[in-house]
């Protein structure tokens, strides 16, 4: 079983290219949640993203990593 430090390193390595922008679907796959949950997190400001047009979102990978970190600390 991984300890927290090892798990954090795995997450950090998987997000080396933190400038990559993800779709809502990509973010949902990474967090293993539905798209609606991602929209909720975006609208609540818990995940930072940028809106392109009226309904299209792009989410920097670093935002997903930061969200995971905040949830791990709870």
Backbone as XML, in Angstrom:
<?xml version="1.0"?>
<chain id="A" units="angstrom">
  <residue number="1" name="UNK">
    <atom name="N" x="0.834" y="-1.174" z="0.000"/>
    <atom name="CA" x="0.000" y="0.000" z="0.000"/>
    <atom name="C" x="0.888" y="1.250" z="0.000"/>
  </residue>
  <residue number="2" name="UNK">
    <atom name="N" x="0.464" y="2.261" z="-0.767"/>
    <atom name="CA" x="1.233" y="3.503" z="-0.869"/>
    <atom name="C" x="1.005" y="4.387" z="0.345"/>
  </residue>
  <residue number="3" name="UNK">
    <atom name="N" x="2.074" y="5.036" z="0.778"/>
    <atom name="CA" x="1.865" y="6.057" z="1.804"/>
    <atom name="C" x="1.523" y="7.372" z="1.099"/>
  </residue>
  <residue number="4" name="UNK">
    <atom name="N" x="1.134" y="8.367" z="1.862"/>
    <atom name="CA" x="0.690" y="9.633" z="1.282"/>
    <atom name="C" x="1.771" y="10.294" z="0.442"/>
  </residue>
  <residue number="5" name="UNK">
    <atom name="N" x="3.014" y="10.239" z="0.880"/>
    <atom name="CA" x="4.121" y="10.840" z="0.137"/>
    <atom name="C" x="4.293" y="10.183" z="-1.232"/>
  </residue>
  <residue number="6" name="UNK">
    <atom name="N" x="4.227" y="8.863" z="-1.269"/>
    <atom name="CA" x="4.356" y="8.145" z="-2.543"/>
    <atom name="C" x="3.183" y="8.456" z="-3.462"/>
  </residue>
  <residue number="7" name="UNK">
    <atom name="N" x="1.994" y="8.523" z="-2.905"/>
    <atom name="CA" x="0.809" y="8.843" z="-3.703"/>
    <atom name="C" x="0.922" y="10.251" z="-4.283"/>
  </residue>
  <residue number="8" name="UNK">
    <atom name="N" x="1.387" y="11.204" z="-3.470"/>
    <atom name="CA" x="1.567" y="12.572" z="-3.958"/>
    <atom name="C" x="2.579" y="12.623" z="-5.095"/>
  </residue>
  <residue number="9" name="UNK">
    <atom name="N" x="3.646" y="11.840" z="-4.994"/>
    <atom name="CA" x="4.662" y="11.814" z="-6.048"/>
    <atom name="C" x="4.084" y="11.259" z="-7.343"/>
  </residue>
  <residue number="10" name="UNK">
    <atom name="N" x="3.267" y="10.231" z="-7.240"/>
    <atom name="CA" x="2.636" y="9.657" z="-8.432"/>
    <atom name="C" x="1.737" y="10.692" z="-9.089"/>
  </residue>
  <residue number="11" name="UNK">
    <atom name="N" x="0.927" y="11.392" z="-8.280"/>
    <atom name="CA" x="0.069" y="12.439" z="-8.833"/>
    <atom name="C" x="0.906" y="13.538" z="-9.473"/>
  </residue>
  <residue number="12" name="UNK">
    <atom name="N" x="1.944" y="13.971" z="-8.813"/>
    <atom name="CA" x="2.793" y="15.038" z="-9.349"/>
    <atom name="C" x="3.413" y="14.618" z="-10.674"/>
  </residue>
  <residue number="13" name="UNK">
    <atom name="N" x="3.900" y="13.393" z="-10.756"/>
    <atom name="CA" x="4.497" y="12.908" z="-11.998"/>
    <atom name="C" x="3.470" y="12.826" z="-13.113"/>
  </residue>
  <residue number="14" name="UNK">
    <atom name="N" x="2.242" y="12.479" z="-12.791"/>
    <atom name="CA" x="1.229" y="12.345" z="-13.829"/>
    <atom name="C" x="0.773" y="13.702" z="-14.349"/>
  </residue>
  <residue number="15" name="UNK">
    <atom name="N" x="1.142" y="14.775" z="-13.658"/>
    <atom name="CA" x="0.753" y="16.115" z="-14.075"/>
    <atom name="C" x="1.954" y="16.964" z="-14.471"/>
  </residue>
  <residue number="16" name="UNK">
    <atom name="N" x="2.996" y="16.320" z="-15.011"/>
    <atom name="CA" x="4.199" y="17.064" z="-15.389"/>
    <atom name="C" x="3.881" y="18.193" z="-16.360"/>
  </residue>
  <residue number="17" name="UNK">
    <atom name="N" x="3.008" y="17.934" z="-17.295"/>
    <atom name="CA" x="2.641" y="18.954" z="-18.271"/>
    <atom name="C" x="1.421" y="19.702" z="-17.747"/>
  </residue>
  <residue number="18" name="UNK">
    <atom name="N" x="1.621" y="20.537" z="-16.744"/>
    <atom name="CA" x="0.503" y="21.190" z="-16.072"/>
    <atom name="C" x="-0.155" y="22.291" z="-16.892"/>
  </residue>
  <residue number="19" name="UNK">
    <atom name="N" x="0.458" y="22.699" z="-17.976"/>
    <atom name="CA" x="-0.145" y="23.731" z="-18.808"/>
    <atom name="C" x="-1.158" y="23.150" z="-19.791"/>
  </residue>
  <residue number="20" name="UNK">
    <atom name="N" x="-1.250" y="21.850" z="-19.865"/>
    <atom name="CA" x="-2.221" y="21.213" z="-20.742"/>
    <atom name="C" x="-3.629" y="21.558" z="-20.280"/>
  </residue>
  <residue number="21" name="UNK">
    <atom name="N" x="-4.495" y="21.870" z="-21.236"/>
    <atom name="CA" x="-5.885" y="22.158" z="-20.914"/>
    <atom name="C" x="-6.724" y="20.908" z="-21.134"/>
  </residue>
  <residue number="22" name="UNK">
    <atom name="N" x="-7.589" y="20.632" z="-20.185"/>
    <atom name="CA" x="-8.455" y="19.464" z="-20.243"/>
    <atom name="C" x="-9.881" y="19.879" z="-20.569"/>
  </residue>
  <residue number="23" name="UNK">
    <atom name="N" x="-10.625" y="18.963" z="-21.161"/>
    <atom name="CA" x="-12.058" y="19.163" z="-21.319"/>
    <atom name="C" x="-12.740" y="18.742" z="-20.023"/>
  </residue>
  <residue number="24" name="UNK">
    <atom name="N" x="-14.004" y="19.053" z="-19.901"/>
    <atom name="CA" x="-14.780" y="18.616" z="-18.737"/>
    <atom name="C" x="-14.775" y="17.093" z="-18.667"/>
  </residue>
  <residue number="25" name="UNK">
    <atom name="N" x="-14.889" y="16.447" z="-19.817"/>
    <atom name="CA" x="-14.886" y="14.985" z="-19.863"/>
    <atom name="C" x="-13.560" y="14.418" z="-19.359"/>
  </residue>
  <residue number="26" name="UNK">
    <atom name="N" x="-12.449" y="15.028" z="-19.775"/>
    <atom name="CA" x="-11.125" y="14.582" z="-19.316"/>
    <atom name="C" x="-11.000" y="14.724" z="-17.799"/>
  </residue>
  <residue number="27" name="UNK">
    <atom name="N" x="-11.426" y="15.869" z="-17.278"/>
    <atom name="CA" x="-11.345" y="16.109" z="-15.833"/>
    <atom name="C" x="-12.215" y="15.110" z="-15.074"/>
  </residue>
  <residue number="28" name="UNK">
    <atom name="N" x="-13.392" y="14.821" z="-15.607"/>
    <atom name="CA" x="-14.288" y="13.850" z="-14.967"/>
    <atom name="C" x="-13.647" y="12.471" z="-14.932"/>
  </residue>
  <residue number="29" name="UNK">
    <atom name="N" x="-12.983" y="12.093" z="-16.009"/>
    <atom name="CA" x="-12.298" y="10.794" z="-16.048"/>
    <atom name="C" x="-11.186" y="10.728" z="-15.003"/>
  </residue>
  <residue number="30" name="UNK">
    <atom name="N" x="-10.404" y="11.790" z="-14.894"/>
    <atom name="CA" x="-9.290" y="11.805" z="-13.942"/>
    <atom name="C" x="-9.800" y="11.698" z="-12.509"/>
  </residue>
  <residue number="31" name="UNK">
    <atom name="N" x="-10.853" y="12.447" z="-12.194"/>
    <atom name="CA" x="-11.375" y="12.454" z="-10.824"/>
    <atom name="C" x="-12.379" y="11.328" z="-10.567"/>
  </residue>
  <residue number="32" name="UNK">
    <atom name="N" x="-12.719" y="10.603" z="-11.614"/>
    <atom name="CA" x="-13.679" y="9.498" z="-11.517"/>
    <atom name="C" x="-15.032" y="9.972" z="-10.980"/>
  </residue>
  <residue number="33" name="UNK">
    <atom name="N" x="-15.496" y="11.071" z="-11.561"/>
    <atom name="CA" x="-16.810" y="11.622" z="-11.239"/>
    <atom name="C" x="-17.531" y="11.910" z="-12.553"/>
  </residue>
  <residue number="34" name="UNK">
    <atom name="N" x="-18.781" y="12.289" z="-12.462"/>
    <atom name="CA" x="-19.540" y="12.637" z="-13.651"/>
    <atom name="C" x="-19.257" y="14.064" z="-14.110"/>
  </residue>
  <residue number="35" name="UNK">
    <atom name="N" x="-19.650" y="14.356" z="-15.342"/>
    <atom name="CA" x="-19.446" y="15.701" z="-15.884"/>
    <atom name="C" x="-20.194" y="16.752" z="-15.069"/>
  </residue>
  <residue number="36" name="UNK">
    <atom name="N" x="-21.382" y="16.404" z="-14.588"/>
    <atom name="CA" x="-22.148" y="17.376" z="-13.799"/>
    <atom name="C" x="-21.396" y="17.797" z="-12.543"/>
  </residue>
  <residue number="37" name="UNK">
    <atom name="N" x="-20.697" y="16.864" z="-11.926"/>
    <atom name="CA" x="-19.908" y="17.195" z="-10.725"/>
    <atom name="C" x="-18.787" y="18.171" z="-11.074"/>
  </residue>
  <residue number="38" name="UNK">
    <atom name="N" x="-18.158" y="17.985" z="-12.233"/>
    <atom name="CA" x="-17.103" y="18.912" z="-12.669"/>
    <atom name="C" x="-17.688" y="20.303" z="-12.875"/>
  </residue>
  <residue number="39" name="UNK">
    <atom name="N" x="-18.861" y="20.382" z="-13.519"/>
    <atom name="CA" x="-19.501" y="21.690" z="-13.701"/>
    <atom name="C" x="-19.805" y="22.342" z="-12.353"/>
  </residue>
  <residue number="40" name="UNK">
    <atom name="N" x="-20.264" y="21.545" z="-11.373"/>
    <atom name="CA" x="-20.520" y="22.078" z="-10.034"/>
    <atom name="C" x="-19.241" y="22.646" z="-9.426"/>
  </residue>
  <residue number="41" name="UNK">
    <atom name="N" x="-18.155" y="21.882" z="-9.516"/>
    <atom name="CA" x="-16.877" y="22.324" z="-8.948"/>
    <atom name="C" x="-16.377" y="23.591" z="-9.632"/>
  </residue>
  <residue number="42" name="UNK">
    <atom name="N" x="-16.556" y="23.683" z="-10.942"/>
    <atom name="CA" x="-16.162" y="24.889" z="-11.673"/>
    <atom name="C" x="-16.989" y="26.087" z="-11.220"/>
  </residue>
  <residue number="43" name="UNK">
    <atom name="N" x="-18.302" y="25.901" z="-11.144"/>
    <atom name="CA" x="-19.185" y="27.005" z="-10.757"/>
    <atom name="C" x="-18.987" y="27.422" z="-9.305"/>
  </residue>
  <residue number="44" name="UNK">
    <atom name="N" x="-18.564" y="26.501" z="-8.448"/>
    <atom name="CA" x="-18.279" y="26.815" z="-7.045"/>
    <atom name="C" x="-16.883" y="27.410" z="-6.861"/>
  </residue>
  <residue number="45" name="UNK">
    <atom name="N" x="-16.074" y="27.381" z="-7.911"/>
    <atom name="CA" x="-14.713" y="27.903" z="-7.824"/>
    <atom name="C" x="-13.735" y="26.944" z="-7.163"/>
  </residue>
  <residue number="46" name="UNK">
    <atom name="N" x="-14.131" y="25.703" z="-6.950"/>
    <atom name="CA" x="-13.241" y="24.719" z="-6.325"/>
    <atom name="C" x="-12.225" y="24.176" z="-7.320"/>
  </residue>
  <residue number="47" name="UNK">
    <atom name="N" x="-12.566" y="24.238" z="-8.595"/>
    <atom name="CA" x="-11.630" y="23.934" z="-9.685"/>
    <atom name="C" x="-11.608" y="25.172" z="-10.566"/>
  </residue>
  <residue number="48" name="UNK">
    <atom name="N" x="-10.426" y="25.630" z="-10.899"/>
    <atom name="CA" x="-10.300" y="26.803" z="-11.761"/>
    <atom name="C" x="-10.297" y="26.355" z="-13.221"/>
  </residue>
  <residue number="49" name="UNK">
    <atom name="N" x="-11.024" y="27.080" z="-14.011"/>
    <atom name="CA" x="-11.079" y="26.792" z="-15.435"/>
    <atom name="C" x="-11.414" y="28.063" z="-16.184"/>
  </residue>
  <residue number="50" name="UNK">
    <atom name="N" x="-11.433" y="27.955" z="-17.488"/>
    <atom name="CA" x="-11.791" y="29.108" z="-18.297"/>
    <atom name="C" x="-12.911" y="28.726" z="-19.244"/>
  </residue>
  <residue number="51" name="UNK">
    <atom name="N" x="-13.833" y="29.630" z="-19.367"/>
    <atom name="CA" x="-14.973" y="29.401" z="-20.232"/>
    <atom name="C" x="-14.640" y="29.932" z="-21.621"/>
  </residue>
  <residue number="52" name="UNK">
    <atom name="N" x="-14.909" y="29.117" z="-22.603"/>
    <atom name="CA" x="-14.716" y="29.512" z="-23.996"/>
    <atom name="C" x="-16.106" y="29.533" z="-24.619"/>
  </residue>
  <residue number="53" name="UNK">
    <atom name="N" x="-16.586" y="30.710" z="-24.935"/>
    <atom name="CA" x="-17.963" y="30.819" z="-25.401"/>
    <atom name="C" x="-18.917" y="30.707" z="-24.223"/>
  </residue>
  <residue number="54" name="UNK">
    <atom name="N" x="-20.150" y="30.279" z="-24.507"/>
    <atom name="CA" x="-21.160" y="30.217" z="-23.453"/>
    <atom name="C" x="-21.090" y="28.951" z="-22.621"/>
  </residue>
  <residue number="55" name="UNK">
    <atom name="N" x="-20.703" y="27.837" z="-23.224"/>
    <atom name="CA" x="-20.832" y="26.580" z="-22.481"/>
    <atom name="C" x="-19.610" y="25.670" z="-22.519"/>
  </residue>
  <residue number="56" name="UNK">
    <atom name="N" x="-18.554" y="26.081" z="-23.177"/>
    <atom name="CA" x="-17.370" y="25.232" z="-23.282"/>
    <atom name="C" x="-16.343" y="25.650" z="-22.239"/>
  </residue>
  <residue number="57" name="UNK">
    <atom name="N" x="-15.879" y="24.682" z="-21.466"/>
    <atom name="CA" x="-14.870" y="24.922" z="-20.440"/>
    <atom name="C" x="-13.571" y="24.238" z="-20.806"/>
  </residue>
  <residue number="58" name="UNK">
    <atom name="N" x="-12.459" y="24.852" z="-20.404"/>
    <atom name="CA" x="-11.145" y="24.220" z="-20.461"/>
    <atom name="C" x="-10.532" y="24.372" z="-19.075"/>
  </residue>
  <residue number="59" name="UNK">
    <atom name="N" x="-9.928" y="23.286" z="-18.614"/>
    <atom name="CA" x="-9.427" y="23.223" z="-17.246"/>
    <atom name="C" x="-7.941" y="22.889" z="-17.277"/>
  </residue>
  <residue number="60" name="UNK">
    <atom name="N" x="-7.085" y="23.759" z="-16.738"/>
    <atom name="CA" x="-5.654" y="23.426" z="-16.673"/>
    <atom name="C" x="-5.440" y="22.202" z="-15.780"/>
  </residue>
  <residue number="61" name="UNK">
    <atom name="N" x="-4.540" y="21.330" z="-16.181"/>
    <atom name="CA" x="-4.249" y="20.138" z="-15.381"/>
    <atom name="C" x="-3.854" y="20.508" z="-13.961"/>
  </residue>
  <residue number="62" name="UNK">
    <atom name="N" x="-3.142" y="21.600" z="-13.803"/>
    <atom name="CA" x="-2.699" y="22.008" z="-12.472"/>
    <atom name="C" x="-3.892" y="22.258" z="-11.556"/>
  </residue>
  <residue number="63" name="UNK">
    <atom name="N" x="-5.006" y="22.711" z="-12.103"/>
    <atom name="CA" x="-6.202" y="22.932" z="-11.290"/>
    <atom name="C" x="-6.733" y="21.627" z="-10.718"/>
  </residue>
  <residue number="64" name="UNK">
    <atom name="N" x="-6.652" y="20.564" z="-11.506"/>
    <atom name="CA" x="-7.093" y="19.254" z="-11.031"/>
    <atom name="C" x="-6.141" y="18.772" z="-9.940"/>
  </residue>
  <residue number="65" name="UNK">
    <atom name="N" x="-4.843" y="18.943" z="-10.154"/>
    <atom name="CA" x="-3.856" y="18.534" z="-9.150"/>
    <atom name="C" x="-4.075" y="19.298" z="-7.845"/>
  </residue>
  <residue number="66" name="UNK">
    <atom name="N" x="-4.314" y="20.601" z="-7.938"/>
    <atom name="CA" x="-4.540" y="21.408" z="-6.736"/>
    <atom name="C" x="-5.806" y="20.965" z="-6.008"/>
  </residue>
  <residue number="67" name="UNK">
    <atom name="N" x="-6.839" y="20.634" z="-6.762"/>
    <atom name="CA" x="-8.079" y="20.162" z="-6.143"/>
    <atom name="C" x="-7.833" y="18.850" z="-5.399"/>
  </residue>
  <residue number="68" name="UNK">
    <atom name="N" x="-7.093" y="17.946" z="-6.006"/>
    <atom name="CA" x="-6.773" y="16.671" z="-5.354"/>
    <atom name="C" x="-6.012" y="16.934" z="-4.061"/>
  </residue>
  <residue number="69" name="UNK">
    <atom name="N" x="-5.079" y="17.868" z="-4.101"/>
    <atom name="CA" x="-4.300" y="18.193" z="-2.905"/>
    <atom name="C" x="-5.198" y="18.715" z="-1.783"/>
  </residue>
  <residue number="70" name="UNK">
    <atom name="N" x="-6.143" y="19.590" z="-2.119"/>
    <atom name="CA" x="-7.020" y="20.133" z="-1.079"/>
    <atom name="C" x="-7.924" y="19.051" z="-0.507"/>
  </residue>
  <residue number="71" name="UNK">
    <atom name="N" x="-8.344" y="18.117" z="-1.338"/>
    <atom name="CA" x="-9.209" y="17.039" z="-0.853"/>
    <atom name="C" x="-8.429" y="16.044" z="-0.005"/>
  </residue>
  <residue number="72" name="UNK">
    <atom name="N" x="-7.160" y="15.871" z="-0.308"/>
    <atom name="CA" x="-6.315" y="14.957" z="0.466"/>
    <atom name="C" x="-6.066" y="15.494" z="1.866"/>
  </residue>
  <residue number="73" name="UNK">
    <atom name="N" x="-6.095" y="16.808" z="2.002"/>
    <atom name="CA" x="-5.800" y="17.439" z="3.286"/>
    <atom name="C" x="-6.984" y="17.396" z="4.247"/>
  </residue>
  <residue number="74" name="UNK">
    <atom name="N" x="-8.158" y="17.045" z="3.742"/>
    <atom name="CA" x="-9.350" y="17.045" z="4.615"/>
    <atom name="C" x="-9.353" y="15.909" z="5.590"/>
  </residue>
</chain>
